[in-house]
Amino acid sequence: MRVPLSELVSGLGQAVQQAQDQLERQSAQRFCACFSPAGGADGGAVLSPRSRRFLLPDGAGGVRELEAPEAALLSHTALSLDTVQICLNICPALDEEGGGLLVEVGPAGAAAEAGTGRLELTFRAAPPSEGIARVNQTAMRVL
């Protein structure tokens, strides 16, 4: 099936962005799993840190108890798709109705045939736009 090249690139870009969004959501969920609902008037929307207790040697032949928040025991480094490279075997063709370049994606590892080519796309993470960065900075001031 032939599709416009612009739709193929746009669809792949959306898929990469959705994957990045999911990684960020999972990171936030993992962090929030270190907390329990504290209850209260807001129906439990406030979270309280969960903690673990450890018995450790006190250096004098005894033991002492140490309580540590679970959040302090985990790495807070989130996974991210810093760079995603996608390589596709394609068969390009011009749209007879003047709609631009059409491509048909071929199987991976297929031998190159006359009229076929390879499309390599690299998506890189970039900082947010200045406007988004300013809105985010303002919103985070309360923290």
N, C-alpha and C positions, 0 to 999 in steps of 0.2 A: 504494500500500500504506500503510495507516494503522499507525502505531506509537505506543506511549505516549510522551508528551512527555518523561517522565523518562528513558526509554531513549535517545531522540534526543540530549538534552543530555549524558547520561553518555557516549555513544559519541563525540560531538564533543569532549568534554573529554579522553577517552582518546587520541583522534587528535592533539590539540594537544600533550598531554604526551609522546607517543611521538615527535613531530617535534622537540620540545625535547631529549629524551634523545638522539636521533640527532645533533643539532647538537653537543651536548656531547661525545659519543663521537668525532665527526669532528675536533673541536678537539684532543682528547687524542691521537688517532692522528696528526694533523698535527704536533703537538709531538714525539711519540715518533719520527717519521720523521727527526728531526734527530740521531738517535742510532743507533749500530750495536751489535749484540751484542758484549760484551767477552769472551765465552767464560767459561771457569772451571768450577769444580766443579758449579755449579748448572745446567749445560746452556745457558748463554748468556742467562739471564734478566737478568743485569746489563747495563745499557746504558752505552756510552761515547759522549761527544759527538763528532759528526762536525764537521769544520772545513773551512774554505775558506782558501786562501792568496791574498793580493793583493800585487802589486808596486806600490808607491806612491812618488811622488817624495819624496826625503828633504830637499829644500830646498837641498842643496849640489850640485845637478847630477847626483846619482846616484839610485838607487832603494833602497828597503828593503822587506823582506818583512814583511807583517802577516798573522798567522794569527787567524782569528775563528771562534768556534763558529757553526754554522749556526743554532742556536736564537737567537742574538743578532741574526741578520739578519732575522728574521721578526717580524711583529706577533703578539702573543699575545692579542689581543682576540678573544674567541670571539663568534660570532653567537649571538643569543638571540631567542626569541620573547617579547619584553617585553609586547607587547599584540597579541592576535589578535582581530579582529572578524569575525564570521560573520553574514551576513544571508541569510535563507531566506524564500521565499514559502511560506506554509502554508495549509492548509485544516483548521481545527480541528473536532473533533466530540467529544461526550461518549461515553464508553464505556457502552454500554447495560447492561453487567454490573456497573457501579459501579466500574470500574477506574481512573477518572480521565479525564484529557484525552488524546485521541488526536489525532495530526496526520498529515497527508499533505503531503509536500514537493512543491511545484510547480516548474515550470521557472523558471530565472532570467529576469528581465525580462518575465515574463508580466504581462499587464494585470490589474489588480485586478478581481475579480469579487465579486459579493455572496457573503458567507460566507467570504471569504478574508482573510488578513492577512499581516503581515510579522513574522517573529521575528528579533530582533537579539540576538546573544550576544557578550559581550566577555570574553575570558579574559585575565587579567593575571598576570604573574610576581609571585610573592610570596616573601618570605624563608622559609627552612625553619622548621619548628616548633622551639620551644626545645629539645625533647629531641633532635631530629636535629642541631641546631646544636652542642649540648654533646658529643654522641658524636663528631661530625666534628672539633671542636676538640681533643678528647682524642686522637683518632687522629692528627691532624696535628702534635702536639707533637714527634714524633720528627724531623720535618723541620726 
